[in-house]
């Protein structure tokens, strides 16, 4: 049957979902408690994305072909996940499906142990409705509260037919690692979670080490505990300045290649309003906001061990499904722009028929993107898509939902292209207006802060030879300048000159770009790998969003004197 994936806040609060959520929470907890070497364990599933860089669920006698990755050769990235290429949305769609299936099966085992009775029958009925929930990090409620409290609470309370209000550990808050993950830094001791005070490593590259028995953390404090207040504040800040402004631009992209990933070189950006906005680039910023400095979500190699990873990616999938409904005739056109994975070679053709390994369709075949194109065939749906709605109406509804300052005619944005591999670790490029002395120490809660682009890059010690041999891989991103301009009383309106040119109210020298590493230190834009940054004005006077126009105002980087 087709059941609806619910927002996590709805699943956890509405009385009609009580039995469903109790089964979901118990099933998820059971999956987390399985042994690390069980392919149905949370550890094994989380390890598909990055560390510990081992094959997943190989059948007896099955081997990864010698032309592909193995421990003895470093010709390819040691993980299955697709980032920076056209398969990013569909690979992660299958990934969430796998965990959803395992939780469903675990919940089924729990229900089968209940015995018989009227209430047991009700649980069996609700079991069939279990789907993995999503967290909409760009919603109006996120703008107010940040991370939903249920994702941060240590305990949750569940009922069974025989017991009521039983307290269990919250499987959404964290996951305790059953084995060591990562490599312990041998110089110094503060970056070891077993030491106090704990301070994340400052060396580049750095991937946090998690010893067995320690849990995943978000924005960890000196006691190596999740700092919930900082995490909530980060999310509120990012939601207003990054998530919502970027999402409305993403919805306007009309080509899969640009929508699907942050990694393609731009072509004809003047002809595509959202060209520098992709579902992946806003996804990157969510990782950044949740993980912070030293938190698992900030580092691609270990992000998937935090349970919030899957709530996040269920929302990425929801937004992908909505985008597909708004652009139903657009689909994957193959290319060879790929950094390679465990089973896909670097710069070899990938397309809609490429296997989404390691997700099996049968014993000897894998799902591909065509197989997962339509979510209803996979047994789930999202609230916005439950009823048939005309395409333009759906697009208008979603733009209205996410669009900041929708009453304005003109919106301003900055676009940039940066080399992904230059730094060798995750970092940010922050944007400030009317603050020429802004640097890495300038807080993001400054009224002059317009937004940032998060570079969700892997460290060089876990990037294989193909990544090192592909130093030109890029991230394209954008920052909405409109709200900050309003805050600083910079005129948004545009008056064309007689010759058709524009004299902008915002000059290029009023825009300051700052590159900041995860430890808070700054680096030069050149060392960060920034290639170019331009700023634009979008005229949204037409009632049809597809008729909006944009004009390039000027170049911020490199400055004319640098050319």
BAKELUM-838648 format. One line per 5 residues: their letters; for each residue x, y, z of C-alpha. Coordinates in nm, 4 decimals. Layout:
a) X/Y/Z  ...
//
This chain:
xxxxx) 0.0000/0.0000/0.0000  0.0990/0.3628/-0.0442  0.1315/0.5338/0.2928  0.2327/0.8912/0.3702  0.5647/0.9808/0.5286
xxxxx) 0.4775/1.2292/0.8010  0.6704/1.5283/0.9394  0.8488/1.4117/1.2545  0.6614/1.6724/1.4615  0.3259/1.5344/1.3416
xxxxx) 0.4169/1.1687/1.3931  0.5398/1.2363/1.7465  0.2517/1.4537/1.8664  -0.0835/1.3651/1.7097  -0.2920/1.1092/1.9039
xxxxx) -0.4021/0.9252/1.5890  -0.0387/0.8246/1.5241  0.0281/0.6976/1.8788  0.0516/0.3254/1.7978  0.2359/0.3918/1.4746
xxxxx) 0.5009/0.6067/1.6421  0.5431/0.3604/1.9319  0.6170/0.0828/1.6829  0.8470/0.3092/1.4806  1.0507/0.4114/1.7865
xxxxx) 1.0793/0.0545/1.9182  1.1677/-0.0781/1.5739  1.4345/0.1878/1.5222  1.5793/0.1168/1.8682  1.5947/-0.2554/1.7871
xxxxx) 1.7812/-0.1905/1.4601  2.0318/0.0246/1.6523  2.0897/-0.2506/1.9098  2.1932/-0.5155/1.6570  2.5531/-0.6355/1.6349
xxxxx) 2.7822/-0.4312/1.4129  2.8519/-0.7256/1.1788  2.4796/-0.7808/1.1130  2.3951/-0.6277/0.7716  2.0539/-0.5348/0.9157
xxxxx) 2.2131/-0.3326/1.1959  2.2167/0.0459/1.2048  2.5960/0.0353/1.2196  2.6204/-0.1608/0.8948  2.3644/0.0586/0.7180
xxxxx) 2.5285/0.3814/0.8381  2.8658/0.2451/0.7247  2.7445/0.2291/0.3643  2.7894/0.6064/0.3325  3.1552/0.6323/0.4363
xxxxx) 3.3596/0.4858/0.7206  3.4577/0.2110/0.7867  3.5026/0.1732/0.4069  3.4052/-0.1929/0.3754  3.1777/-0.3705/0.1259
xxxxx) 2.8159/-0.4039/0.2362  2.6238/-0.7315/0.2436  2.8165/-0.9282/-0.0181  2.6575/-1.2607/-0.1018  2.8572/-1.5850/-0.0517
xxxxx) 3.1276/-1.6021/-0.3146  3.0518/-1.2518/-0.4385  3.3388/-1.0104/-0.4862  3.3651/-0.6508/-0.5905  3.5259/-0.6666/-0.9384
xxxxx) 3.8995/-0.6088/-0.9437  3.8433/-0.3038/-1.1640  3.6611/-0.1451/-0.8731  3.7637/-0.0358/-0.5258  3.9276/-0.2688/-0.2772
xxxxx) 4.1511/-0.2261/0.0256  4.4653/-0.2842/-0.1756  4.4237/0.0003/-0.4201  4.3496/0.3687/-0.3804  4.2053/0.4444/-0.7216
xxxxx) 3.8616/0.5340/-0.5936  3.6765/0.6858/-0.2977  3.6069/0.4171/-0.0378  3.2353/0.4640/0.0082  2.9184/0.3878/-0.1859
xxxxx) 2.7476/0.7292/-0.1656  2.7066/0.9634/-0.4606  2.7891/1.3281/-0.3967  2.8478/1.5979/-0.6533  2.6889/1.4043/-0.9387
xxxxx) 2.3489/1.3435/-1.0987  2.2723/1.0344/-0.8877  2.2846/1.2171/-0.5536  1.9032/1.2340/-0.5063  1.8182/0.8845/-0.6300
xxxxx) 2.1023/0.7055/-0.4470  1.9965/0.8632/-0.1174  1.6310/0.7821/-0.1948  1.7220/0.4138/-0.2007  1.9348/0.4606/0.1124
xxxxx) 1.6428/0.5908/0.3207  1.4244/0.3115/0.1795  1.6649/0.0487/0.3131  1.6498/0.1810/0.6698  1.2725/0.2268/0.6421
xxxxx) 1.2379/-0.1387/0.5441  1.4575/-0.2614/0.8301  1.2625/-0.0584/1.0872  0.9350/-0.1916/0.9451  1.0614/-0.5500/0.9706
xxxxx) 1.1808/-0.4940/1.3285  0.8438/-0.3442/1.4216  0.6725/-0.6438/1.2617  0.8751/-0.8790/1.4832  0.7697/-0.6752/1.7862
xxxxx) 0.4002/-0.6894/1.6931  0.4174/-1.0630/1.6246  0.5363/-1.1050/1.9823  0.2303/-0.9342/2.1257  0.0046/-1.2380/2.0976
xxxxx) -0.3634/-1.1944/2.0143  -0.6435/-0.9582/2.1029  -0.8367/-0.6562/1.9826  -0.5623/-0.4072/2.0703  -0.3000/-0.6301/1.9067
xxxxx) -0.5078/-0.6221/1.5894  -0.5027/-0.2427/1.6059  -0.1224/-0.2478/1.6312  -0.1056/-0.4807/1.3312  -0.3200/-0.2386/1.1342
xxxxx) -0.0984/0.0552/1.2288  0.2152/-0.1450/1.1496  0.1285/-0.1373/0.7792  0.1356/0.2429/0.7873  0.4890/0.2767/0.9239
xxxxx) 0.7064/0.4909/0.6978  1.0197/0.6850/0.7822  0.9357/1.0432/0.8907  1.1053/1.3572/0.7644  1.2210/1.6789/0.9256
xxxxx) 1.1468/1.9860/0.7130  1.4407/2.2060/0.8077  1.3062/2.4941/0.5941  0.9544/2.5060/0.7385  0.8060/2.8060/0.9214
xxxxx) 0.8118/2.6054/1.2455  1.1860/2.5399/1.2055  1.2314/2.9133/1.1555  1.0907/2.9605/1.5071  1.2051/2.6591/1.7093
xxxxx) 1.5066/2.5210/1.5231  1.5435/2.1475/1.5798  1.2235/1.9809/1.7059  1.2608/1.8959/2.0736  1.1822/1.5283/2.0134
xxxxx) 1.5078/1.4934/1.8200  1.7051/1.6186/2.1216  1.5230/1.4495/2.4115  1.7134/1.1707/2.5866  1.4122/0.9470/2.6449
xxxxx) 1.0790/0.8730/2.4773  0.7774/0.6921/2.6205  0.6006/0.4083/2.4410  0.3008/0.1818/2.4980  0.2427/-0.1843/2.4215
xxxxx) -0.0755/-0.3900/2.4679  0.0457/-0.4878/2.8159  0.2534/-0.1916/2.9356  0.1941/0.1818/2.9278  0.4313/0.4758/2.9280
xxxxx) 0.7512/0.2688/2.9229  1.0670/0.4787/2.9022  1.3257/0.3915/2.6352  1.6330/0.5681/2.4998  1.5403/0.8010/2.2164
xxxxx) 1.6727/0.6456/1.8918  1.6404/0.9847/1.7178  1.8745/1.1672/1.9570  2.1980/0.9748/1.9042  2.3573/0.6412/1.8234
xxxxx) 2.6229/0.4813/2.0421  2.9065/0.3371/1.8334  2.9667/-0.0348/1.9041  3.3222/-0.0218/1.7608  3.5844/0.2454/1.7102
xxxxx) 3.5190/0.4647/1.4066  3.7897/0.6809/1.2548  4.1543/0.7229/1.3474  4.2740/0.8602/1.6788  4.5038/1.1603/1.6431
xxxxx) 4.8263/1.0628/1.8175  4.9513/1.4170/1.8719  4.7949/1.5803/2.1770  4.4898/1.4564/2.3604  4.2124/1.7160/2.3467
xxxxx) 4.0629/1.5812/2.0221  4.0135/1.2416/2.1880  3.6508/1.2215/2.3125  3.7708/1.0348/2.6233  3.9689/1.3410/2.7412
xxxxx) 3.8426/1.6557/2.9154  3.8185/1.9242/2.8079  3.7310/1.7986/2.4616  3.8273/2.0165/2.1679  3.7817/1.9029/1.8062
xxxxx) 4.1035/1.8754/1.6095  4.2262/2.1777/1.4199  4.4551/1.9978/1.1786  4.3623/1.9629/0.8121  4.2350/1.7167/0.7248
xxxxx) 4.0378/1.6209/1.0353  3.7636/1.3634/1.0802  3.6493/1.3171/1.4421  3.7434/0.9891/1.6057  3.4630/0.8116/1.7931
xxxxx) 3.5653/0.5329/2.0336  3.3379/0.2372/2.0995  3.0803/0.3174/2.3640  3.0586/0.6876/2.2731  2.7559/0.8405/2.1054
xxxxx) 2.7158/1.0687/1.8072  2.7073/1.4380/1.8959  2.5901/1.7697/1.7517  2.7872/2.0892/1.8122  2.9698/1.9121/2.0983
xxxxx) 3.0763/2.1034/2.4106  3.3946/2.0578/2.6148  3.2382/1.7543/2.7869  3.1729/1.5880/2.4508  2.7970/1.6266/2.4849
xxxxx) 2.5496/1.7604/2.2288  2.4906/2.1312/2.2824  2.1200/2.1491/2.2057  2.0920/2.5262/2.2500  2.3727/2.5967/2.0024
xxxxx) 2.2285/2.3453/1.7565  1.8834/2.5063/1.7725  2.0286/2.8556/1.7308  2.2396/2.7422/1.4350  1.9361/2.5920/1.2649
xxxxx) 1.7207/2.9023/1.3206  1.9987/3.1228/1.1781  2.0573/2.8961/0.8793  1.6838/2.8520/0.8189  1.6230/3.2238/0.7755
xxxxx) 1.9388/3.3086/0.5836  2.0063/2.9890/0.3842  1.7492/2.7081/0.3879  1.4339/2.9001/0.2957  1.5889/3.1481/0.0487
xxxxx) 1.7763/2.8684/-0.1278  1.4790/2.6327/-0.1483  1.2615/2.8769/-0.3391  1.5423/2.9134/-0.5937  1.5872/2.5354/-0.6152
xxxxx) 1.2202/2.4916/-0.7038  1.2725/2.7144/-1.0090  1.5570/2.5087/-1.1552  1.4285/2.3284/-1.4640  1.7138/2.0892/-1.5445
xxxxx) 1.7969/1.7725/-1.3518  2.1721/1.8227/-1.3848  2.1622/2.1555/-1.2024  1.8895/2.0580/-0.9571  2.0437/1.7296/-0.8493
xxxxx) 2.3916/1.8256/-0.7337  2.6351/2.1021/-0.6498  2.9177/1.9791/-0.8667  2.8649/2.0797/-1.2281  3.0475/2.3627/-1.3964
xxxxx) 2.8023/2.6413/-1.4794  2.6779/2.6935/-1.8302  2.4523/2.9784/-1.9350  2.3618/3.0799/-1.5783  2.1842/3.3895/-1.7118
xxxxx) 1.9228/3.1622/-1.8622  1.8415/2.9675/-1.5461  1.7240/3.1527/-1.2385  1.8276/2.8859/-0.9945  2.1383/2.7613/-1.1671
xxxxx) 2.3613/2.8044/-0.8625  2.0984/2.6528/-0.6324  2.0734/2.2751/-0.6109  1.9088/2.0367/-0.3694  2.2572/1.9201/-0.2725
xxxxx) 2.3987/2.2615/-0.1883  2.1167/2.3387/0.0573  2.1553/1.9833/0.1909  2.5208/2.0614/0.2613  2.4252/2.3594/0.4768
xxxxx) 2.1920/2.1438/0.6885  2.4809/1.9085/0.7662  2.6892/2.2104/0.8640  2.4251/2.3604/1.0949  2.3537/2.0340/1.2778
xxxxx) 2.7089/1.9093/1.3201  2.8897/2.2337/1.3887  3.2522/2.1967/1.4941  3.3290/1.8345/1.5801  2.9760/1.6994/1.5374
xxxxx) 2.9294/1.3909/1.3226  2.6889/1.5494/1.0728  2.9563/1.7961/0.9582  3.1852/1.5283/0.8163  3.0772/1.3155/0.5142
xxxxx) 3.2742/1.0108/0.6311  3.0756/0.9733/0.9559  2.7578/1.1831/0.9103  2.5256/0.8867/0.8597  2.5897/0.7509/1.2104
xxxxx) 2.3788/1.0359/1.3508  2.0113/0.9289/1.3260  1.9114/1.2825/1.2230  2.0950/1.2122/0.8951  1.8010/0.9986/0.7793
xxxxx) 1.5353/1.2485/0.8912  1.7305/1.5056/0.6917  1.7575/1.2864/0.3829  1.3910/1.1891/0.3995  1.3227/1.5622/0.3640
xxxxx) 1.5715/1.5891/0.0764  1.3742/1.3061/-0.0853  1.0443/1.4862/-0.0161  1.1719/1.8032/-0.1807  1.3018/1.5979/-0.4738
xxxxx) 0.9590/1.4354/-0.5154  0.7890/1.7771/-0.5044  1.0374/1.9137/-0.7596  0.9672/1.6121/-0.9816  0.5944/1.6835/-0.9615
xxxxx) 0.6602/2.0457/-1.0618  0.8838/1.9344/-1.3519  0.7350/1.5943/-1.4494  0.9015/1.5658/-1.7892  1.2538/1.6359/-1.6640
xxxxx) 1.4741/1.3397/-1.5791  1.8326/1.2191/-1.5693  2.0533/1.2661/-1.8744  2.3765/1.0744/-1.8338  2.7221/1.2278/-1.8126
xxxxx) 3.0665/1.1364/-1.6844  3.0947/1.4095/-1.4218  3.1430/1.1861/-1.1180  3.4059/1.1577/-0.8490  3.3605/0.7814/-0.8387
xxxxx) 3.2374/0.5546/-0.5590  3.3085/0.2124/-0.4170  3.1650/0.0554/-0.7341  3.1591/0.3359/-0.9918  3.4765/0.4473/-1.1598
xxxxx) 3.5918/0.8068/-1.1681  3.4735/1.0024/-1.4766  3.2951/0.7024/-1.6277  2.9418/0.7412/-1.7639  2.6615/0.7336/-1.5095
xxxxx) 2.2938/0.7593/-1.6061  1.9420/0.6534/-1.5099  2.0373/0.2880/-1.5607  2.3454/0.2945/-1.3358  2.3206/0.0497/-1.0453
xxxxx) 2.2515/0.2219/-0.7132  2.4814/-0.0098/-0.5228  2.4606/-0.1652/-0.2687  2.0791/-0.1554/-0.2731  1.9524/-0.4860/-0.4087
xxxxx) 1.6353/-0.5248/-0.6099  1.6763/-0.9025/-0.6298  1.9496/-1.1413/-0.5269  2.1616/-1.0531/-0.8272  2.0333/-0.7110/-0.9427
xxxxx) 2.0405/-0.3625/-0.7975  1.7922/-0.0767/-0.8078  1.8626/0.1998/-1.0584  1.7267/0.5539/-1.0829  1.4480/0.4570/-1.3222
xxxxx) 1.3306/0.2015/-1.0660  1.3003/0.4660/-0.7923  1.1757/0.7543/-1.0089  0.8147/0.7407/-0.8864  0.7745/0.7223/-0.5094
xxxxx) 0.4229/0.5767/-0.5104  0.5588/0.2624/-0.6771  0.7889/0.2346/-0.3746  0.4983/0.2398/-0.1288  0.5089/0.5922/0.0099
xxxxx) 0.4036/0.9495/-0.0546  0.4317/1.2963/0.1028  0.1516/1.5225/0.2323  0.1861/1.7819/-0.0437  0.1402/1.5151/-0.3106
xxxxx) -0.1523/1.3218/-0.1647  -0.4102/1.4966/-0.3810  -0.3900/1.5660/-0.7519  -0.2949/1.9271/-0.8106  -0.2160/2.1235/-1.1252
xxxxx) 0.1579/2.1652/-1.1797  0.1677/2.5452/-1.1774  -0.0530/2.5536/-0.8687  0.1789/2.3146/-0.6849  0.4818/2.5224/-0.7801
xxxxx) 0.3061/2.8408/-0.6701  0.2068/2.6818/-0.3377  0.5590/2.5653/-0.2634  0.7151/2.8968/-0.3656  0.4699/3.0746/-0.1373
xxxxx) 0.5551/2.8359/0.1469  0.9329/2.8816/0.1267  0.9718/3.2191/-0.0432  1.1159/3.4910/0.1835  0.9615/3.8356/0.1324
xxxxx) 0.7290/3.7198/-0.1436  0.5662/4.0628/-0.1568  0.8788/4.2242/-0.3007  0.9341/4.2801/-0.6706  1.3132/4.2617/-0.6654
xxxxx) 1.5300/4.0003/-0.4976  1.9075/4.0059/-0.4896  2.1427/3.7109/-0.4746  2.5123/3.6298/-0.4893  2.6402/3.3231/-0.6727
xxxxx) 2.9792/3.1613/-0.6358  3.1836/2.8709/-0.7655  3.4549/2.7203/-0.5450  3.6949/2.4283/-0.5829  3.5710/2.1475/-0.3606
xxxxx) 3.9066/1.9792/-0.2984  4.1285/2.2808/-0.2367  4.1050/2.2864/0.1428  4.0734/1.9162/0.2163  3.8020/1.9474/0.4819
xxxxx) 3.4562/2.1043/0.5273  3.4465/2.4861/0.5378  3.2214/2.7863/0.4751  3.2260/3.0983/0.2639  3.0330/3.3655/0.4526
xxxxx) 2.8841/3.6794/0.2982  2.8590/4.0172/0.4748  2.7186/4.3476/0.3484  2.8526/4.6936/0.4380  3.1169/4.5375/0.6619
xxxxx) 3.4538/4.5634/0.4829  3.6495/4.4545/0.7923  3.4464/4.1359/0.8452  3.6632/3.8318/0.9161  3.6383/3.4797/1.0594
xxxxx) 3.5632/3.6222/1.4049  3.2653/3.8264/1.2865  2.9582/3.6443/1.4257  2.6887/3.5127/1.1962  2.4283/3.6838/1.4142
xxxxx) 2.5663/4.0184/1.2998  2.3016/4.2283/1.1215  2.5480/4.2508/0.8322  2.5544/3.8732/0.7813  2.3676/3.7804/0.4618
xxxxx) 2.4273/3.4054/0.4503  2.6862/3.1439/0.3603  2.7670/2.8500/0.1372  2.8763/2.5295/0.3126  3.1397/2.3188/0.1385
xxxxx) 3.0665/1.9611/0.2506  3.4044/1.8213/0.1479  3.5877/1.5104/0.2565  3.9275/1.5185/0.4184  4.2204/1.4262/0.2000
xxxxx) 4.3179/1.1322/0.4153  3.9909/0.9567/0.3294  3.9694/1.0729/-0.0298  4.1184/0.8228/-0.2648  4.3367/0.8769/-0.5657
xxxxx) 4.0486/0.9651/-0.7956  3.9487/1.2562/-0.5731  4.3049/1.3802/-0.5538  4.3319/1.3454/-0.9316  4.0143/1.5508/-0.9675
xxxxx) 4.1174/1.8787/-0.8013  3.8896/2.0784/-1.0318  3.5677/1.9418/-0.8789  3.3553/2.2404/-0.7828  3.0643/2.3454/-0.5655
xxxxx) 2.8180/2.6030/-0.6993  2.6172/2.7916/-0.4405  2.4117/3.1052/-0.3874  2.3248/3.3430/-0.1052  2.0088/3.5544/-0.0944
xxxxx) 2.1066/3.9131/-0.0136  1.7554/4.0592/0.0044  1.6757/4.0294/0.3749  2.0135/4.1632/0.4813  1.9748/4.4569/0.2404
xxxxx) 1.6378/4.5357/0.3996  1.7903/4.5153/0.7457  2.0611/4.7644/0.6455  1.8171/4.9945/0.4588  1.9855/4.9343/0.1240
xxxxx) 1.7420/5.0156/-0.1552  1.6135/4.7031/-0.3301  1.4555/4.8780/-0.6257  1.6200/4.8973/-0.9657  1.5953/5.1873/-1.2063
xxxxx) 1.7305/5.1088/-1.5558  1.9322/5.3771/-1.7331  1.8375/5.5054/-2.0797  2.0806/5.2644/-2.2424  1.9288/4.9672/-2.0566
xxxxx) 2.2133/4.9360/-1.8076  2.1506/4.9333/-1.4320  2.3040/5.1590/-1.1702  2.2857/4.9345/-0.8647  2.2081/5.0532/-0.5137
xxxxx) 2.4394/4.7770/-0.3884  2.7984/4.8078/-0.5087  3.0403/4.5179/-0.5372  3.2743/4.6734/-0.2805  2.9925/4.6574/-0.0241
xxxxx) 3.0008/4.2765/-0.0366  3.2663/4.1012/0.1734  3.3411/3.7298/0.1433  3.5090/3.5405/0.4274  3.6334/3.1799/0.4116
xxxxx) 3.6143/3.0019/0.7491  3.7380/2.6557/0.8503  3.5469/2.4276/1.0884  3.7682/2.5340/1.3800  3.6657/2.8972/1.3267
xxxxx) 3.9913/3.0163/1.1764  3.9996/3.2066/0.8499  4.1838/3.1416/0.5256  4.2215/3.3521/0.2147  3.9663/3.3213/-0.0637
xxxxx) 4.2434/3.2060/-0.2926  4.3471/2.9271/-0.0533  3.9803/2.8316/-0.0179  3.9671/2.7749/-0.3934  3.7111/3.0432/-0.4763
xxxxx) 3.6892/3.0751/-0.8537  3.4277/3.3409/-0.9056  3.1483/3.5291/-0.7259  2.8878/3.7479/-0.8959  2.5725/3.9202/-0.7807
xxxxx) 2.2349/3.9486/-0.9493  1.8921/4.1075/-0.9227  1.5770/3.9075/-0.9989  1.2607/4.0798/-1.1204  0.9602/3.8856/-0.9872
xxxxx) 0.6882/4.1226/-1.1069  0.5271/3.8625/-1.3334  0.2661/3.6406/-1.1692  0.4157/3.3413/-1.3481  0.7454/3.2453/-1.1766
xxxxx) 0.8673/3.0934/-1.5019  0.8639/3.4446/-1.6494  1.0836/3.6010/-1.3823  1.4027/3.7556/-1.5180  1.7439/3.8103/-1.3681
xxxxx) 2.0222/4.0523/-1.4502  2.3858/4.0247/-1.3590  2.4906/4.3349/-1.1664  2.8610/4.2797/-1.1182  3.1556/4.0676/-1.0165
xxxxx) 3.2595/4.0463/-0.6514  3.5483/3.8007/-0.6970  3.7945/3.8201/-0.8533  3.7835/4.1959/-0.8256  3.8517/4.3824/-1.1505
xxx) 4.1999/4.4744/-1.0300  4.2705/4.1038/-0.9722  4.1866/4.0009/-1.3290
//
